């Protein structure tokens, strides 16, 4: 059976920074990587972004808060 994950990723935190892509490294620096993964997991589970508003809003708040700190 083909991998059902549309992003072809596992949702565990990588053990090695080399496994993080450029975007993930940036999100990690902002402190928002786990919230990003939560959105991805929800989307994978529900296949409907409307069911993931709690995770999307938490991720958005994290990004907005990191901009205020900069």
C-alpha positions as CSV (number, residue, x, y, z in Angstrom):
1,X,0.0,0.0,0.0
2,X,1.3,3.4,-0.9
3,X,2.2,5.9,1.8
4,X,-1.0,7.7,2.7
5,X,0.9,10.7,4.1
6,X,0.6,13.5,1.5
7,X,3.8,15.1,2.7
8,X,5.7,11.8,2.9
9,X,6.8,12.6,6.4
10,X,6.6,11.0,9.7
11,X,5.4,13.2,12.5
12,X,8.0,12.5,15.1
13,X,10.6,15.0,15.9
14,X,13.8,14.2,14.0
15,X,16.8,13.2,16.1
16,X,19.2,15.0,13.9
17,X,19.1,18.6,12.6
18,X,20.3,17.3,9.2
19,X,16.9,15.7,8.8
20,X,15.1,19.0,9.0
21,X,14.5,20.9,5.8
22,X,15.0,24.6,5.5
23,X,11.5,25.6,6.4
24,X,11.4,23.2,9.4
25,X,14.7,24.7,10.7
26,X,13.3,28.2,10.5
27,X,10.1,27.1,12.3
28,X,12.2,25.4,14.9
29,X,14.2,28.6,15.5
30,X,10.9,30.5,15.9
31,X,9.7,27.9,18.4
32,X,6.7,26.9,16.2
33,X,7.8,23.5,14.7
34,X,5.7,21.4,17.0
35,X,2.6,23.5,16.1
36,X,3.4,23.1,12.4
37,X,3.6,19.3,12.9
38,X,0.2,19.4,14.8
39,X,-1.4,21.1,11.7
40,X,0.1,18.4,9.4
41,X,-1.1,15.6,11.7
42,X,-4.6,17.0,11.9
43,X,-4.7,17.5,8.1
44,X,-3.5,13.9,7.6
45,X,-6.1,12.6,10.1
46,X,-9.1,14.6,8.9
47,X,-8.4,15.5,5.3
48,X,-10.3,18.7,5.9
49,X,-8.6,22.0,7.0
50,X,-11.9,23.2,8.5
51,X,-11.6,20.4,11.2
52,X,-8.1,21.7,12.1
53,X,-8.9,25.3,13.0
54,X,-7.6,24.9,16.6
55,X,-4.2,23.7,15.4
56,X,-4.1,26.3,12.6
57,X,-4.9,29.1,15.0
58,X,-2.3,27.9,17.5
59,X,0.3,27.8,14.7
60,X,-0.7,31.3,13.4
61,X,-0.5,32.7,17.0
62,X,3.0,31.2,17.4
63,X,4.2,32.8,14.1
64,X,2.6,36.2,15.0
65,X,4.1,36.1,18.5
66,X,7.5,35.3,17.1
67,X,7.2,38.4,14.8
68,X,6.5,40.6,17.8
69,X,9.6,39.4,19.5
70,X,11.8,40.2,16.5
